[in-house]
């Protein structure tokens, strides 16, 4: 089972590599849309990348309410811990 820190680092890797985000900006309270300038298409791309990385189906409904980096980490952590 991955720790929250490992999950966070993995998501940071995706955001840095795929969306040109600065790793130093990726704190739990940073807003994906207003501070990182991601848009709805980026959010869909992020869901796809998370599915590839976790080999789990990410429910798009879970992402509709997400606004911050920390919330992304929370959803992925919950997803990875389901069924354990």
mmCIF file as gemmi writes it, N, C-alpha and C atoms, coordinates in Angstrom:
data_model
loop_
_atom_site.group_PDB
_atom_site.id
_atom_site.type_symbol
_atom_site.label_atom_id
_atom_site.label_alt_id
_atom_site.label_comp_id
_atom_site.label_asym_id
_atom_site.label_entity_id
_atom_site.label_seq_id
_atom_site.pdbx_PDB_ins_code
_atom_site.Cartn_x
_atom_site.Cartn_y
_atom_site.Cartn_z
_atom_site.occupancy
_atom_site.B_iso_or_equiv
_atom_site.pdbx_formal_charge
_atom_site.auth_seq_id
_atom_site.auth_asym_id
_atom_site.pdbx_PDB_model_num
ATOM 1 N N . UNK Axp A 1 ? 0.844 -1.177 0 1 0 ? 1 A 1
ATOM 2 C CA . UNK Axp A 1 ? 0 0 0 1 0 ? 1 A 1
ATOM 3 C C . UNK Axp A 1 ? 0.893 1.245 0 1 0 ? 1 A 1
ATOM 4 N N . UNK Axp A 2 ? 0.609 2.146 -0.894 1 0 ? 2 A 1
ATOM 5 C CA . UNK Axp A 2 ? 1.393 3.378 -1.014 1 0 ? 2 A 1
ATOM 6 C C . UNK Axp A 2 ? 1.015 4.357 0.096 1 0 ? 2 A 1
ATOM 7 N N . UNK Axp A 3 ? 2.001 5.077 0.564 1 0 ? 3 A 1
ATOM 8 C CA . UNK Axp A 3 ? 1.741 6.113 1.561 1 0 ? 3 A 1
ATOM 9 C C . UNK Axp A 3 ? 1.19 7.355 0.866 1 0 ? 3 A 1
ATOM 10 N N . UNK Axp A 4 ? 0.624 8.248 1.647 1 0 ? 4 A 1
ATOM 11 C CA . UNK Axp A 4 ? 0.1 9.495 1.075 1 0 ? 4 A 1
ATOM 12 C C . UNK Axp A 4 ? 1.225 10.271 0.397 1 0 ? 4 A 1
ATOM 13 N N . UNK Axp A 5 ? 2.405 10.266 0.995 1 0 ? 5 A 1
ATOM 14 C CA . UNK Axp A 5 ? 3.552 10.977 0.423 1 0 ? 5 A 1
ATOM 15 C C . UNK Axp A 5 ? 3.96 10.374 -0.924 1 0 ? 5 A 1
ATOM 16 N N . UNK Axp A 6 ? 3.954 9.049 -1.025 1 0 ? 6 A 1
ATOM 17 C CA . UNK Axp A 6 ? 4.29 8.388 -2.293 1 0 ? 6 A 1
ATOM 18 C C . UNK Axp A 6 ? 3.261 8.716 -3.369 1 0 ? 6 A 1
ATOM 19 N N . UNK Axp A 7 ? 2.001 8.716 -2.984 1 0 ? 7 A 1
ATOM 20 C CA . UNK Axp A 7 ? 0.931 9.07 -3.921 1 0 ? 7 A 1
ATOM 21 C C . UNK Axp A 7 ? 1.099 10.512 -4.373 1 0 ? 7 A 1
ATOM 22 N N . UNK Axp A 8 ? 1.37 11.398 -3.438 1 0 ? 8 A 1
ATOM 23 C CA . UNK Axp A 8 ? 1.571 12.809 -3.746 1 0 ? 8 A 1
ATOM 24 C C . UNK Axp A 8 ? 2.722 12.995 -4.733 1 0 ? 8 A 1
ATOM 25 N N . UNK Axp A 9 ? 3.837 12.335 -4.487 1 0 ? 9 A 1
ATOM 26 C CA . UNK Axp A 9 ? 5 12.458 -5.376 1 0 ? 9 A 1
ATOM 27 C C . UNK Axp A 9 ? 4.692 11.921 -6.77 1 0 ? 9 A 1
ATOM 28 N N . UNK Axp A 10 ? 3.942 10.851 -6.84 1 0 ? 10 A 1
ATOM 29 C CA . UNK Axp A 10 ? 3.57 10.266 -8.126 1 0 ? 10 A 1
ATOM 30 C C . UNK Axp A 10 ? 2.682 11.22 -8.931 1 0 ? 10 A 1
ATOM 31 N N . UNK Axp A 11 ? 1.742 11.86 -8.255 1 0 ? 11 A 1
ATOM 32 C CA . UNK Axp A 11 ? 0.866 12.826 -8.928 1 0 ? 11 A 1
ATOM 33 C C . UNK Axp A 11 ? 1.667 14.062 -9.331 1 0 ? 11 A 1
ATOM 34 N N . UNK Axp A 12 ? 2.584 14.474 -8.488 1 0 ? 12 A 1
ATOM 35 C CA . UNK Axp A 12 ? 3.461 15.595 -8.848 1 0 ? 12 A 1
ATOM 36 C C . UNK Axp A 12 ? 4.236 15.277 -10.121 1 0 ? 12 A 1
ATOM 37 N N . UNK Axp A 13 ? 4.744 14.041 -10.226 1 0 ? 13 A 1
ATOM 38 C CA . UNK Axp A 13 ? 5.468 13.636 -11.433 1 0 ? 13 A 1
ATOM 39 C C . UNK Axp A 13 ? 4.605 13.831 -12.675 1 0 ? 13 A 1
ATOM 40 N N . UNK Axp A 14 ? 3.352 13.419 -12.597 1 0 ? 14 A 1
ATOM 41 C CA . UNK Axp A 14 ? 2.434 13.567 -13.735 1 0 ? 14 A 1
ATOM 42 C C . UNK Axp A 14 ? 2.236 15.043 -14.068 1 0 ? 14 A 1
ATOM 43 N N . UNK Axp A 15 ? 1.972 15.856 -13.064 1 0 ? 15 A 1
ATOM 44 C CA . UNK Axp A 15 ? 1.707 17.277 -13.307 1 0 ? 15 A 1
ATOM 45 C C . UNK Axp A 15 ? 2.934 18.002 -13.86 1 0 ? 15 A 1
ATOM 46 N N . UNK Axp A 16 ? 4.106 17.624 -13.406 1 0 ? 16 A 1
ATOM 47 C CA . UNK Axp A 16 ? 5.338 18.247 -13.907 1 0 ? 16 A 1
ATOM 48 C C . UNK Axp A 16 ? 5.602 17.807 -15.344 1 0 ? 16 A 1
ATOM 49 N N . UNK Axp A 17 ? 5.507 16.501 -15.6 1 0 ? 17 A 1
ATOM 50 C CA . UNK Axp A 17 ? 5.835 15.963 -16.922 1 0 ? 17 A 1
ATOM 51 C C . UNK Axp A 17 ? 4.799 16.31 -17.985 1 0 ? 17 A 1
ATOM 52 N N . UNK Axp A 18 ? 3.536 16.196 -17.63 1 0 ? 18 A 1
ATOM 53 C CA . UNK Axp A 18 ? 2.468 16.336 -18.622 1 0 ? 18 A 1
ATOM 54 C C . UNK Axp A 18 ? 1.91 17.75 -18.746 1 0 ? 18 A 1
ATOM 55 N N . UNK Axp A 19 ? 1.963 18.511 -17.667 1 0 ? 19 A 1
ATOM 56 C CA . UNK Axp A 19 ? 1.291 19.808 -17.66 1 0 ? 19 A 1
ATOM 57 C C . UNK Axp A 19 ? 2.236 20.97 -17.371 1 0 ? 19 A 1
ATOM 58 N N . UNK Axp A 20 ? 3.529 20.696 -17.374 1 0 ? 20 A 1
ATOM 59 C CA . UNK Axp A 20 ? 4.555 21.73 -17.171 1 0 ? 20 A 1
ATOM 60 C C . UNK Axp A 20 ? 4.366 22.532 -15.888 1 0 ? 20 A 1
ATOM 61 N N . UNK Axp A 21 ? 3.869 21.896 -14.853 1 0 ? 21 A 1
ATOM 62 C CA . UNK Axp A 21 ? 3.739 22.557 -13.556 1 0 ? 21 A 1
ATOM 63 C C . UNK Axp A 21 ? 5.098 22.575 -12.864 1 0 ? 21 A 1
ATOM 64 N N . UNK Axp A 22 ? 5.278 23.552 -12.012 1 0 ? 22 A 1
ATOM 65 C CA . UNK Axp A 22 ? 6.495 23.63 -11.206 1 0 ? 22 A 1
ATOM 66 C C . UNK Axp A 22 ? 6.295 22.787 -9.946 1 0 ? 22 A 1
ATOM 67 N N . UNK Axp A 23 ? 7.183 21.838 -9.709 1 0 ? 23 A 1
ATOM 68 C CA . UNK Axp A 23 ? 7.058 20.954 -8.548 1 0 ? 23 A 1
ATOM 69 C C . UNK Axp A 23 ? 6.935 21.754 -7.246 1 0 ? 23 A 1
ATOM 70 N N . UNK Axp A 24 ? 7.659 22.865 -7.156 1 0 ? 24 A 1
ATOM 71 C CA . UNK Axp A 24 ? 7.643 23.668 -5.926 1 0 ? 24 A 1
ATOM 72 C C . UNK Axp A 24 ? 6.272 24.294 -5.656 1 0 ? 24 A 1
ATOM 73 N N . UNK Axp A 25 ? 5.43 24.419 -6.683 1 0 ? 25 A 1
ATOM 74 C CA . UNK Axp A 25 ? 4.092 24.995 -6.518 1 0 ? 25 A 1
ATOM 75 C C . UNK Axp A 25 ? 3.068 23.965 -6.048 1 0 ? 25 A 1
ATOM 76 N N . UNK Axp A 26 ? 3.405 22.701 -6.115 1 0 ? 26 A 1
ATOM 77 C CA . UNK Axp A 26 ? 2.432 21.642 -5.871 1 0 ? 26 A 1
ATOM 78 C C . UNK Axp A 26 ? 2.305 21.322 -4.385 1 0 ? 26 A 1
ATOM 79 N N . UNK Axp A 27 ? 1.534 22.151 -3.724 1 0 ? 27 A 1
ATOM 80 C CA . UNK Axp A 27 ? 1.21 21.995 -2.302 1 0 ? 27 A 1
ATOM 81 C C . UNK Axp A 27 ? -0.257 21.576 -2.195 1 0 ? 27 A 1
ATOM 82 N N . UNK Axp A 28 ? -0.632 20.99 -1.069 1 0 ? 28 A 1
ATOM 83 C CA . UNK Axp A 28 ? -1.994 20.481 -0.908 1 0 ? 28 A 1
ATOM 84 C C . UNK Axp A 28 ? -3.08 21.521 -1.168 1 0 ? 28 A 1
ATOM 85 N N . UNK Axp A 29 ? -2.825 22.78 -0.823 1 0 ? 29 A 1
ATOM 86 C CA . UNK Axp A 29 ? -3.876 23.792 -0.946 1 0 ? 29 A 1
ATOM 87 C C . UNK Axp A 29 ? -3.863 24.558 -2.267 1 0 ? 29 A 1
ATOM 88 N N . UNK Axp A 30 ? -2.961 24.216 -3.186 1 0 ? 30 A 1
ATOM 89 C CA . UNK Axp A 30 ? -2.905 24.947 -4.453 1 0 ? 30 A 1
ATOM 90 C C . UNK Axp A 30 ? -4.1 24.541 -5.324 1 0 ? 30 A 1
ATOM 91 N N . UNK Axp A 31 ? -4.756 25.549 -5.904 1 0 ? 31 A 1
ATOM 92 C CA . UNK Axp A 31 ? -5.914 25.31 -6.76 1 0 ? 31 A 1
ATOM 93 C C . UNK Axp A 31 ? -5.447 24.932 -8.162 1 0 ? 31 A 1
ATOM 94 N N . UNK Axp A 32 ? -5.942 23.808 -8.649 1 0 ? 32 A 1
ATOM 95 C CA . UNK Axp A 32 ? -5.524 23.301 -9.959 1 0 ? 32 A 1
ATOM 96 C C . UNK Axp A 32 ? -5.897 24.251 -11.089 1 0 ? 32 A 1
ATOM 97 N N . UNK Axp A 33 ? -7.025 24.906 -10.951 1 0 ? 33 A 1
ATOM 98 C CA . UNK Axp A 33 ? -7.551 25.697 -12.055 1 0 ? 33 A 1
ATOM 99 C C . UNK Axp A 33 ? -7.137 27.162 -11.994 1 0 ? 33 A 1
ATOM 100 N N . UNK Axp A 34 ? -7.206 27.762 -10.821 1 0 ? 34 A 1
ATOM 101 C CA . UNK Axp A 34 ? -6.875 29.187 -10.746 1 0 ? 34 A 1
ATOM 102 C C . UNK Axp A 34 ? -5.39 29.443 -10.556 1 0 ? 34 A 1
ATOM 103 N N . UNK Axp A 35 ? -4.695 28.534 -9.877 1 0 ? 35 A 1
ATOM 104 C CA . UNK Axp A 35 ? -3.274 28.768 -9.623 1 0 ? 35 A 1
ATOM 105 C C . UNK Axp A 35 ? -2.354 28.014 -10.585 1 0 ? 35 A 1
ATOM 106 N N . UNK Axp A 36 ? -2.788 26.843 -11.04 1 0 ? 36 A 1
ATOM 107 C CA . UNK Axp A 36 ? -1.949 26.068 -11.966 1 0 ? 36 A 1
ATOM 108 C C . UNK Axp A 36 ? -2.409 26.204 -13.413 1 0 ? 36 A 1
ATOM 109 N N . UNK Axp A 37 ? -3.502 26.921 -13.618 1 0 ? 37 A 1
ATOM 110 C CA . UNK Axp A 37 ? -4.041 27.183 -14.956 1 0 ? 37 A 1
ATOM 111 C C . UNK Axp A 37 ? -4.419 25.921 -15.727 1 0 ? 37 A 1
ATOM 112 N N . UNK Axp A 38 ? -4.839 24.882 -15.022 1 0 ? 38 A 1
ATOM 113 C CA . UNK Axp A 38 ? -5.365 23.706 -15.71 1 0 ? 38 A 1
ATOM 114 C C . UNK Axp A 38 ? -6.799 24.014 -16.121 1 0 ? 38 A 1
ATOM 115 N N . UNK Axp A 39 ? -7.247 23.376 -17.187 1 0 ? 39 A 1
ATOM 116 C CA . UNK Axp A 39 ? -8.628 23.552 -17.62 1 0 ? 39 A 1
ATOM 117 C C . UNK Axp A 39 ? -9.333 22.196 -17.599 1 0 ? 39 A 1
ATOM 118 N N . UNK Axp A 40 ? -10.576 22.159 -18.064 1 0 ? 40 A 1
ATOM 119 C CA . UNK Axp A 40 ? -11.352 20.922 -17.985 1 0 ? 40 A 1
ATOM 120 C C . UNK Axp A 40 ? -10.746 19.808 -18.836 1 0 ? 40 A 1
ATOM 121 N N . UNK Axp A 41 ? -10.145 20.16 -19.954 1 0 ? 41 A 1
ATOM 122 C CA . UNK Axp A 41 ? -9.489 19.143 -20.801 1 0 ? 41 A 1
ATOM 123 C C . UNK Axp A 41 ? -8.28 18.58 -20.059 1 0 ? 41 A 1
ATOM 124 N N . UNK Axp A 42 ? -7.533 19.444 -19.386 1 0 ? 42 A 1
ATOM 125 C CA . UNK Axp A 42 ? -6.396 18.98 -18.585 1 0 ? 42 A 1
ATOM 126 C C . UNK Axp A 42 ? -6.871 18.035 -17.482 1 0 ? 42 A 1
ATOM 127 N N . UNK Axp A 43 ? -8.014 18.345 -16.886 1 0 ? 43 A 1
ATOM 128 C CA . UNK Axp A 43 ? -8.55 17.497 -15.821 1 0 ? 43 A 1
ATOM 129 C C . UNK Axp A 43 ? -8.863 16.1 -16.353 1 0 ? 43 A 1
ATOM 130 N N . UNK Axp A 44 ? -9.439 16.035 -17.55 1 0 ? 44 A 1
ATOM 131 C CA . UNK Axp A 44 ? -9.718 14.735 -18.173 1 0 ? 44 A 1
ATOM 132 C C . UNK Axp A 44 ? -8.412 13.999 -18.447 1 0 ? 44 A 1
ATOM 133 N N . UNK Axp A 45 ? -7.429 14.704 -18.974 1 0 ? 45 A 1
ATOM 134 C CA . UNK Axp A 45 ? -6.119 14.094 -19.228 1 0 ? 45 A 1
ATOM 135 C C . UNK Axp A 45 ? -5.493 13.583 -17.933 1 0 ? 45 A 1
ATOM 136 N N . UNK Axp A 46 ? -5.649 14.325 -16.857 1 0 ? 46 A 1
ATOM 137 C CA . UNK Axp A 46 ? -5.11 13.906 -15.568 1 0 ? 46 A 1
ATOM 138 C C . UNK Axp A 46 ? -5.787 12.615 -15.101 1 0 ? 46 A 1
ATOM 139 N N . UNK Axp A 47 ? -7.096 12.53 -15.255 1 0 ? 47 A 1
ATOM 140 C CA . UNK Axp A 47 ? -7.825 11.313 -14.883 1 0 ? 47 A 1
ATOM 141 C C . UNK Axp A 47 ? -7.297 10.121 -15.679 1 0 ? 47 A 1
ATOM 142 N N . UNK Axp A 48 ? -7.102 10.307 -16.978 1 0 ? 48 A 1
ATOM 143 C CA . UNK Axp A 48 ? -6.578 9.227 -17.831 1 0 ? 48 A 1
ATOM 144 C C . UNK Axp A 48 ? -5.205 8.789 -17.345 1 0 ? 48 A 1
ATOM 145 N N . UNK Axp A 49 ? -4.34 9.747 -17.068 1 0 ? 49 A 1
ATOM 146 C CA . UNK Axp A 49 ? -2.986 9.418 -16.589 1 0 ? 49 A 1
ATOM 147 C C . UNK Axp A 49 ? -3.026 8.705 -15.238 1 0 ? 49 A 1
ATOM 148 N N . UNK Axp A 50 ? -3.922 9.121 -14.369 1 0 ? 50 A 1
ATOM 149 C CA . UNK Axp A 50 ? -4.045 8.46 -13.067 1 0 ? 50 A 1
ATOM 150 C C . UNK Axp A 50 ? -4.535 7.026 -13.226 1 0 ? 50 A 1
ATOM 151 N N . UNK Axp A 51 ? -5.445 6.807 -14.158 1 0 ? 51 A 1
ATOM 152 C CA . UNK Axp A 51 ? -5.919 5.448 -14.428 1 0 ? 51 A 1
ATOM 153 C C . UNK Axp A 51 ? -4.78 4.578 -14.935 1 0 ? 51 A 1
ATOM 154 N N . UNK Axp A 52 ? -3.96 5.122 -15.822 1 0 ? 52 A 1
ATOM 155 C CA . UNK Axp A 52 ? -2.823 4.37 -16.339 1 0 ? 52 A 1
ATOM 156 C C . UNK Axp A 52 ? -1.832 4.045 -15.226 1 0 ? 52 A 1
ATOM 157 N N . UNK Axp A 53 ? -1.591 5.001 -14.369 1 0 ? 53 A 1
ATOM 158 C CA . UNK Axp A 53 ? -0.582 4.842 -13.312 1 0 ? 53 A 1
ATOM 159 C C . UNK Axp A 53 ? -1.048 3.879 -12.217 1 0 ? 53 A 1
ATOM 160 N N . UNK Axp A 54 ? -2.334 3.905 -11.902 1 0 ? 54 A 1
ATOM 161 C CA . UNK Axp A 54 ? -2.848 3.096 -10.795 1 0 ? 54 A 1
ATOM 162 C C . UNK Axp A 54 ? -3.456 1.768 -11.24 1 0 ? 54 A 1
ATOM 163 N N . UNK Axp A 55 ? -3.71 1.636 -12.533 1 0 ? 55 A 1
ATOM 164 C CA . UNK Axp A 55 ? -4.423 0.459 -13.05 1 0 ? 55 A 1
ATOM 165 C C . UNK Axp A 55 ? -5.79 0.294 -12.395 1 0 ? 55 A 1
ATOM 166 N N . UNK Axp A 56 ? -6.371 1.41 -12.012 1 0 ? 56 A 1
ATOM 167 C CA . UNK Axp A 56 ? -7.708 1.431 -11.412 1 0 ? 56 A 1
ATOM 168 C C . UNK Axp A 56 ? -8.571 2.385 -12.219 1 0 ? 56 A 1
ATOM 169 N N . UNK Axp A 57 ? -9.872 2.108 -12.227 1 0 ? 57 A 1
ATOM 170 C CA . UNK Axp A 57 ? -10.792 3.013 -12.9 1 0 ? 57 A 1
ATOM 171 C C . UNK Axp A 57 ? -11.078 4.193 -11.977 1 0 ? 57 A 1
ATOM 172 N N . UNK Axp A 58 ? -10.819 5.374 -12.49 1 0 ? 58 A 1
ATOM 173 C CA . UNK Axp A 58 ? -11.096 6.595 -11.741 1 0 ? 58 A 1
ATOM 174 C C . UNK Axp A 58 ? -12.483 7.076 -12.144 1 0 ? 58 A 1
ATOM 175 N N . UNK Axp A 59 ? -13.351 7.25 -11.173 1 0 ? 59 A 1
ATOM 176 C CA . UNK Axp A 59 ? -14.698 7.725 -11.441 1 0 ? 59 A 1
ATOM 177 C C . UNK Axp A 59 ? -14.652 9.23 -11.711 1 0 ? 59 A 1
ATOM 178 N N . UNK Axp A 60 ? -15.022 9.652 -12.932 1 0 ? 60 A 1
ATOM 179 C CA . UNK Axp A 60 ? -14.994 11.087 -13.242 1 0 ? 60 A 1
ATOM 180 C C . UNK Axp A 60 ? -15.836 11.924 -12.278 1 0 ? 60 A 1
ATOM 181 N N . UNK Axp A 61 ? -16.89 11.328 -11.719 1 0 ? 61 A 1
ATOM 182 C CA . UNK Axp A 61 ? -17.731 12.05 -10.757 1 0 ? 61 A 1
ATOM 183 C C . UNK Axp A 61 ? -16.921 12.477 -9.532 1 0 ? 61 A 1
ATOM 184 N N . UNK Axp A 62 ? -15.949 11.64 -9.152 1 0 ? 62 A 1
ATOM 185 C CA . UNK Axp A 62 ? -15.106 11.974 -8.003 1 0 ? 62 A 1
ATOM 186 C C . UNK Axp A 62 ? -14.271 13.221 -8.266 1 0 ? 62 A 1
ATOM 187 N N . UNK Axp A 63 ? -14.019 13.492 -9.538 1 0 ? 63 A 1
ATOM 188 C CA . UNK Axp A 63 ? -13.159 14.617 -9.885 1 0 ? 63 A 1
ATOM 189 C C . UNK Axp A 63 ? -13.928 15.91 -10.136 1 0 ? 63 A 1
ATOM 190 N N . UNK Axp A 64 ? -15.236 15.844 -10.241 1 0 ? 64 A 1
ATOM 191 C CA . UNK Axp A 64 ? -16.015 17.053 -10.522 1 0 ? 64 A 1
ATOM 192 C C . UNK Axp A 64 ? -15.901 18.088 -9.41 1 0 ? 64 A 1
ATOM 193 N N . UNK Axp A 65 ? -15.745 17.623 -8.17 1 0 ? 65 A 1
ATOM 194 C CA . UNK Axp A 65 ? -15.701 18.536 -7.021 1 0 ? 65 A 1
ATOM 195 C C . UNK Axp A 65 ? -14.284 18.943 -6.649 1 0 ? 65 A 1
ATOM 196 N N . UNK Axp A 66 ? -13.318 18.308 -7.243 1 0 ? 66 A 1
ATOM 197 C CA . UNK Axp A 66 ? -11.921 18.549 -6.869 1 0 ? 66 A 1
ATOM 198 C C . UNK Axp A 66 ? -11.444 19.897 -7.393 1 0 ? 66 A 1
ATOM 199 N N . UNK Axp A 67 ? -10.796 20.631 -6.512 1 0 ? 67 A 1
ATOM 200 C CA . UNK Axp A 67 ? -10.239 21.929 -6.889 1 0 ? 67 A 1
ATOM 201 C C . UNK Axp A 67 ? -8.759 22.042 -6.538 1 0 ? 67 A 1
ATOM 202 N N . UNK Axp A 68 ? -8.308 21.296 -5.531 1 0 ? 68 A 1
ATOM 203 C CA . UNK Axp A 68 ? -6.926 21.456 -5.075 1 0 ? 68 A 1
ATOM 204 C C . UNK Axp A 68 ? -6.096 20.196 -5.309 1 0 ? 68 A 1
ATOM 205 N N . UNK Axp A 69 ? -4.797 20.388 -5.288 1 0 ? 69 A 1
ATOM 206 C CA . UNK Axp A 69 ? -3.87 19.272 -5.423 1 0 ? 69 A 1
ATOM 207 C C . UNK Axp A 69 ? -4.094 18.249 -4.31 1 0 ? 69 A 1
ATOM 208 N N . UNK Axp A 70 ? -4.282 18.718 -3.1 1 0 ? 70 A 1
ATOM 209 C CA . UNK Axp A 70 ? -4.505 17.821 -1.967 1 0 ? 70 A 1
ATOM 210 C C . UNK Axp A 70 ? -5.741 16.956 -2.139 1 0 ? 70 A 1
ATOM 211 N N . UNK Axp A 71 ? -6.781 17.511 -2.747 1 0 ? 71 A 1
ATOM 212 C CA . UNK Axp A 71 ? -7.997 16.735 -2.996 1 0 ? 71 A 1
ATOM 213 C C . UNK Axp A 71 ? -7.74 15.631 -4.017 1 0 ? 71 A 1
ATOM 214 N N . UNK Axp A 72 ? -6.889 15.885 -5.003 1 0 ? 72 A 1
ATOM 215 C CA . UNK Axp A 72 ? -6.516 14.844 -5.964 1 0 ? 72 A 1
ATOM 216 C C . UNK Axp A 72 ? -5.819 13.705 -5.223 1 0 ? 72 A 1
ATOM 217 N N . UNK Axp A 73 ? -4.886 14.059 -4.364 1 0 ? 73 A 1
ATOM 218 C CA . UNK Axp A 73 ? -4.16 13.045 -3.587 1 0 ? 73 A 1
ATOM 219 C C . UNK Axp A 73 ? -5.143 12.239 -2.736 1 0 ? 73 A 1
ATOM 220 N N . UNK Axp A 74 ? -6.095 12.911 -2.106 1 0 ? 74 A 1
ATOM 221 C CA . UNK Axp A 74 ? -7.083 12.224 -1.266 1 0 ? 74 A 1
ATOM 222 C C . UNK Axp A 74 ? -7.891 11.206 -2.067 1 0 ? 74 A 1
ATOM 223 N N . UNK Axp A 75 ? -8.357 11.599 -3.256 1 0 ? 75 A 1
ATOM 224 C CA . UNK Axp A 75 ? -9.167 10.709 -4.087 1 0 ? 75 A 1
ATOM 225 C C . UNK Axp A 75 ? -8.349 9.5 -4.536 1 0 ? 75 A 1
ATOM 226 N N . UNK Axp A 76 ? -7.112 9.727 -4.946 1 0 ? 76 A 1
ATOM 227 C CA . UNK Axp A 76 ? -6.268 8.619 -5.397 1 0 ? 76 A 1
ATOM 228 C C . UNK Axp A 76 ? -5.94 7.695 -4.222 1 0 ? 76 A 1
ATOM 229 N N . UNK Axp A 77 ? -5.665 8.264 -3.065 1 0 ? 77 A 1
ATOM 230 C CA . UNK Axp A 77 ? -5.381 7.444 -1.88 1 0 ? 77 A 1
ATOM 231 C C . UNK Axp A 77 ? -6.587 6.568 -1.545 1 0 ? 77 A 1
ATOM 232 N N . UNK Axp A 78 ? -7.771 7.142 -1.578 1 0 ? 78 A 1
ATOM 233 C CA . UNK Axp A 78 ? -8.997 6.383 -1.314 1 0 ? 78 A 1
ATOM 234 C C . UNK Axp A 78 ? -9.169 5.275 -2.349 1 0 ? 78 A 1
ATOM 235 N N . UNK Axp A 79 ? -8.939 5.599 -3.61 1 0 ? 79 A 1
ATOM 236 C CA . UNK Axp A 79 ? -9.074 4.63 -4.693 1 0 ? 79 A 1
ATOM 237 C C . UNK Axp A 79 ? -8.128 3.445 -4.494 1 0 ? 79 A 1
ATOM 238 N N . UNK Axp A 80 ? -6.891 3.736 -4.149 1 0 ? 80 A 1
ATOM 239 C CA . UNK Axp A 80 ? -5.896 2.681 -3.968 1 0 ? 80 A 1
ATOM 240 C C . UNK Axp A 80 ? -6.172 1.824 -2.737 1 0 ? 80 A 1
ATOM 241 N N . UNK Axp A 81 ? -6.86 2.381 -1.758 1 0 ? 81 A 1
ATOM 242 C CA . UNK Axp A 81 ? -7.144 1.641 -0.526 1 0 ? 81 A 1
ATOM 243 C C . UNK Axp A 81 ? -8.474 0.903 -0.555 1 0 ? 81 A 1
ATOM 244 N N . UNK Axp A 82 ? -9.272 1.101 -1.616 1 0 ? 82 A 1
ATOM 245 C CA . UNK Axp A 82 ? -10.553 0.406 -1.724 1 0 ? 82 A 1
ATOM 246 C C . UNK Axp A 82 ? -10.311 -1.091 -1.847 1 0 ? 82 A 1
ATOM 247 N N . UNK Axp A 83 ? -11.12 -1.843 -1.16 1 0 ? 83 A 1
ATOM 248 C CA . UNK Axp A 83 ? -11.029 -3.292 -1.249 1 0 ? 83 A 1
ATOM 249 C C . UNK Axp A 83 ? -9.894 -3.898 -0.451 1 0 ? 83 A 1
ATOM 250 N N . UNK Axp A 84 ? -9.269 -3.114 0.403 1 0 ? 84 A 1
ATOM 251 C CA . UNK Axp A 84 ? -8.158 -3.65 1.215 1 0 ? 84 A 1
ATOM 252 C C . UNK Axp A 84 ? -8.651 -4.011 2.587 1 0 ? 84 A 1
